Amino acid sequence: MYLQRLEIHGFKSFAQKTVLEFLTPQNTKKGITSIVGPNGSGKSNVADAIRWVLGEQSLKTLRGKKSEDVIFAGSDKKARLGVAEVSLVLNNEDNEAPIDMSEVVITRRIYRDGNSEYLINNHQARLQDIVMLLARARFGQKNYLVIGQGMADYILRATPTERKELLDEAAGIKELQIKRQMSFNKLESSQNNLVQAEGILKEIEPRLKYLQRQTRRLAEREVVEQDLRDLQKKYYGHLWNNLAVRLGEFSKQYARVDEELQKKKSEQQEILNRFKNLEEKTVASQEFLDLQKKYEEVLSARSRVQEKKFKMQSQLELLRVRAERVVGGGAMSYDNIIVELEVLLKDQEDLINKVAAVKTLADLPALQKISVGTKEKTAALLTKIKNPSGTKKEYVPDVALVKELTDLDAELQKLAQEITSVNKAMQDLNEAEKQKKGEIFELQRILQAKQLEVHRVEQELNGVQIELAKLETRRDGLAEEISLEMGELASEVKLQPQVVEPILPEEIQPQIYKLKHQLELIGGIDQEIVAEHKETEERFNFLSTQITDLHKAIEDVISTISDLDRVMKEKRDDAMHKINDEFDRFFKILFNGGSAKLIMLYEDPTKKVEEEGLEIEEPEESKAQDLLQQNGEPILVGIDIQATPPGKRIKDINILSGGERALASVALICAILSYSPSPFVVLDEVDAALDESNSMRLAEIIDQLSARTQFIVITHNRATMTKAQVLYGVTMGDDGISRLLSVKLEEAEKLVKR
């Protein structure tokens, strides 16, 4: 790879588009190009342009104060420009750059409004992409790709850490350092994410434990509720089934009695028909007919009154049953039963103590009174337990209905007397006409018997109706209680009569009270707790998984960084050894003797700052670095220089003279270029401080190094110019614009020889 072309437009003094063409490497050399010109002509702007296009961010290095200072600012004869652009064209036919193209064009463009952009082969790119590309192609982008005025002295004045960066680039580990920095950034990011995730996990863990407890309580409540529902189904199913069976039995009985009544009435009607037929044949006396008519009227009246009485009795019975239905009060709780039993137990103990203390018969009435009171309390408690849903309301019959029923009884008695009287009169008349109307009287007797039978069956039917009304009233009350207790599940209980498990209600009921008491102790729990618990648990598990993954990622990154450190150490140690040899060799060439070497400075990471046994807490940012320093190996922190000119015993480079310092710096730069040749290097008047003999030695060294490195030398020195194949002259007119004149020295020599 070599520099093929440099295009400058609008950068500093190059207002017009300027193109610098560089020679193709020939034979065993990549060539030397010299750029010459008077002071102030803008030749150093070529070096700045190369620095800038390769990503230089320091305005001080570019000799500016603001980013827009690199744009042509204008002159008396030329207006200022709004954009500056520099393109660096690299020949990549040898594929040294990791890009599948024979020509790589790196472009940087900046506008006066501050916007800028980078391009690789006219495609948008990031600065990071360019830095990585240059690192893989072994460009010394920062330190020795462009070596400018004062750079020689800078190498000596630089801190050991800055020299280490210079030599790291020479060792070819720039790409590895970039990867290490990226891995380190990832490590810090993972560490921060881990801290945040663990913090969030600690925050939600107490909430998750609370939700787990609530969920367990809810599960317990569901179990108790299910047990309660099962017992209630058995209990109310038993009651409902028994009631349904009794209703069925009485319904059948009602149908049977009603059928019998219709049969008796049919027989009665048949006798009446026979009686009427006989009357038509037999002429009865008017008196008998009148008695007969009156007798029938009285019987009809009695039937009507009896029917009305039956209805009144049924109505009173229904009112009594409804009045006796359970109302108010509420079921006794398990705790209340225990409390009342404890009171009864205490009363019994008092009674036993008083019985034991009896001395005379005069004390017996008082004991009898206490015994009666205890018995009444026990009976009351037993009544409450047998009737757990409440107390019965005392029935008070309707006064008007009772009076009306009494009047009906009186009317029935009166009608009975009339019937007896008319019957007696008819019997008397019948005796008188016995022989004449014996058959009629016999039918009359049979009719009376049938009427009595009809009356008996009617009474029986009325009794069945009353019982049915009672059962229906109980069924309605039980249905209301089931709906109140079981809600939507009531429909599962209120089915047609079916075969159910035989139970004892008095055994099931205490269990129901106990389960209700357990539900009261558990209390109400919001169903949203389950959804929140599921969501919180999923988040907790997700964070736990993320923390595990972060721990693994941190271990992997630490392992990667350790591998990179190991590879960099191997490369650095090898580079330091070889650069040391080259440094000493070039030092001896430039100084005609003496010695020079590089000294690596290490730091022991195991040494911690302690003050009287107190531990000093390190800042949060150092946690990632601490993870990398657990192996305790010494860390290379800098490079020191030791140079001794011939005939002197000087070891500290700060004691060297200005010329000696320049030669020592040039020797180190040449040693670096000899070990790790960059595709091209720009030397910006590095020989300005050298005398003629030393300039000639430097020119020879550059000529030797040009076999592996392409040199662009900005110089005033004739010795350096004589080694160049192409000479560019930079001039500046009164318009303040730099212009180029180029000469190929080989062609010029041929023309001179001709």
Secondary structure as the mmCIF struct_conf table of DSSP 4:
data_model
#
loop_
_struct_conf.conf_type_id
_struct_conf.id
_struct_conf.beg_label_comp_id
_struct_conf.beg_label_asym_id
_struct_conf.beg_label_seq_id
_struct_conf.end_label_comp_id
_struct_conf.end_label_asym_id
_struct_conf.end_label_seq_id
STRN STRN1 TYR A 2 HIS A 9
BEND BEND1 GLY A 10 GLY A 10
STRN STRN2 PHE A 11 PHE A 11
TURN_TY1_P TURN_TY1_P1 LYS A 12 SER A 13
STRN STRN3 PHE A 14 PHE A 14
BEND BEND2 GLN A 16 GLN A 16
STRN STRN4 THR A 18 GLU A 21
HELX_LH_PP_P HELX_LH_PP_P1 LEU A 23 PRO A 25
STRN STRN5 GLN A 26 GLN A 26
TURN_TY1_P TURN_TY1_P2 ASN A 27 THR A 28
STRN STRN6 LYS A 29 LYS A 29
STRN STRN7 ILE A 32 VAL A 36
TURN_TY1_P TURN_TY1_P3 ASN A 39 GLY A 40
BEND BEND3 SER A 41 GLY A 42
TURN_TY1_P TURN_TY1_P4 LYS A 43 LYS A 43
HELX_RH_AL_P HELX_RH_AL_P1 SER A 44 VAL A 53
TURN_TY1_P TURN_TY1_P5 LEU A 54 GLY A 55
TURN_TY1_P TURN_TY1_P6 LEU A 59 ARG A 63
BEND BEND4 LYS A 65 LYS A 66
HELX_RH_3T_P HELX_RH_3T_P1 SER A 67 VAL A 70
STRN STRN8 ILE A 71 ILE A 71
BEND BEND5 ASP A 76 LYS A 78
HELX_LH_PP_P HELX_LH_PP_P2 ALA A 79 LEU A 81
BEND BEND6 GLY A 82 GLY A 82
STRN STRN9 VAL A 83 ASN A 91
TURN_TY1_P TURN_TY1_P7 GLU A 93 ASP A 94
BEND BEND7 ALA A 97 ASP A 100
BEND BEND8 SER A 102 SER A 102
STRN STRN10 GLU A 103 TYR A 111
TURN_TY1_P TURN_TY1_P8 ARG A 112 ASP A 113
BEND BEND9 GLY A 114 GLY A 114
STRN STRN11 SER A 116 ILE A 120
TURN_TY1_P TURN_TY1_P9 ASN A 121 ASN A 122
STRN STRN12 HIS A 123 ALA A 125
HELX_RH_AL_P HELX_RH_AL_P2 LEU A 127 ARG A 136
TURN_TY1_P TURN_TY1_P10 ALA A 137 ARG A 138
TURN_TY1_P TURN_TY1_P11 GLN A 141 TYR A 144
BEND BEND10 LEU A 145 LEU A 145
STRN STRN13 VAL A 146 ILE A 147
TURN_TY1_P TURN_TY1_P12 GLN A 149 GLY A 150
HELX_RH_AL_P HELX_RH_AL_P3 MET A 151 ARG A 157
BEND BEND11 ALA A 158 ALA A 158
HELX_RH_AL_P HELX_RH_AL_P4 PRO A 160 ALA A 170
TURN_TY1_P TURN_TY1_P13 ALA A 171 GLY A 172
HELX_RH_AL_P HELX_RH_AL_P5 LYS A 174 LYS A 281
BEND BEND12 THR A 282 THR A 282
HELX_RH_AL_P HELX_RH_AL_P6 GLN A 286 ALA A 323
TURN_TY1_P TURN_TY1_P14 GLU A 324 GLU A 324
BEND BEND13 ARG A 325 ARG A 325
STRN STRN14 VAL A 326 VAL A 327
BEND BEND14 GLY A 328 GLY A 329
HELX_LH_PP_P HELX_LH_PP_P3 ALA A 331 SER A 333
HELX_RH_AL_P HELX_RH_AL_P7 TYR A 334 ALA A 356
TURN_TY1_P TURN_TY1_P15 ALA A 357 ALA A 357
BEND BEND15 THR A 360 THR A 360
HELX_RH_3T_P HELX_RH_3T_P2 LEU A 361 ASP A 363
HELX_RH_AL_P HELX_RH_AL_P8 LEU A 364 LYS A 386
BEND BEND16 ASN A 387 ASN A 387
TURN_TY1_P TURN_TY1_P16 PRO A 388 SER A 389
STRN STRN15 THR A 391 LYS A 392
HELX_LH_PP_P HELX_LH_PP_P4 LYS A 393 TYR A 395
HELX_RH_AL_P HELX_RH_AL_P9 VAL A 399 ALA A 432
TURN_TY1_P TURN_TY1_P17 GLU A 433 LYS A 436
BEND BEND17 LYS A 437 LYS A 437
HELX_RH_AL_P HELX_RH_AL_P10 GLY A 438 MET A 486
HELX_RH_3T_P HELX_RH_3T_P3 GLY A 487 LEU A 489
HELX_RH_AL_P HELX_RH_AL_P11 ALA A 490 VAL A 493
BEND BEND18 LYS A 494 LYS A 494
BEND BEND19 GLN A 496 PRO A 497
HELX_RH_AL_P HELX_RH_AL_P12 PRO A 505 ILE A 522
TURN_TY1_P TURN_TY1_P18 GLN A 527 GLN A 527
HELX_RH_AL_P HELX_RH_AL_P13 GLU A 528 PHE A 591
TURN_TY1_P TURN_TY1_P19 ASN A 592 ASN A 592
BEND BEND20 GLY A 593 GLY A 593
STRN STRN16 SER A 595 GLU A 603
TURN_TY1_P TURN_TY1_P20 PRO A 605 THR A 606
STRN STRN17 GLU A 610 GLU A 611
TURN_TY1_P TURN_TY1_P21 GLU A 612 GLY A 613
STRN STRN18 LEU A 614 GLU A 615
HELX_LH_PP_P HELX_LH_PP_P5 ILE A 616 PRO A 619
HELX_RH_3T_P HELX_RH_3T_P4 GLU A 620 SER A 622
HELX_RH_AL_P HELX_RH_AL_P14 LYS A 623 LEU A 628
TURN_TY1_P TURN_TY1_P22 GLN A 629 ASN A 631
STRN STRN19 ILE A 635 THR A 644
TURN_TY1_P TURN_TY1_P23 PRO A 646 GLY A 647
STRN STRN20 ASP A 652 ASP A 652
HELX_RH_3T_P HELX_RH_3T_P5 ILE A 653 ILE A 655
BEND BEND21 LEU A 656 LEU A 656
HELX_RH_AL_P HELX_RH_AL_P15 GLY A 658 TYR A 675
BEND BEND22 SER A 676 SER A 676
BEND BEND23 PRO A 679 PRO A 679
STRN STRN21 PHE A 680 ASP A 684
BEND BEND24 GLU A 685 GLU A 685
TURN_TY1_P TURN_TY1_P24 VAL A 686 ALA A 689
BEND BEND25 LEU A 690 LEU A 690
HELX_RH_AL_P HELX_RH_AL_P16 GLU A 692 LEU A 705
TURN_TY1_P TURN_TY1_P25 SER A 706 ARG A 708
BEND BEND26 THR A 709 THR A 709
STRN STRN22 GLN A 710 ILE A 714
HELX_RH_AL_P HELX_RH_AL_P17 ARG A 718 MET A 721
TURN_TY1_P TURN_TY1_P26 THR A 722 LYS A 723
BEND BEND27 GLN A 725 GLN A 725
STRN STRN23 VAL A 726 MET A 732
TURN_TY1_P TURN_TY1_P27 ASP A 734 ASP A 735
BEND BEND28 GLY A 736 GLY A 736
STRN STRN24 SER A 738 LYS A 744
HELX_RH_AL_P HELX_RH_AL_P18 LEU A 745 LYS A 753
#
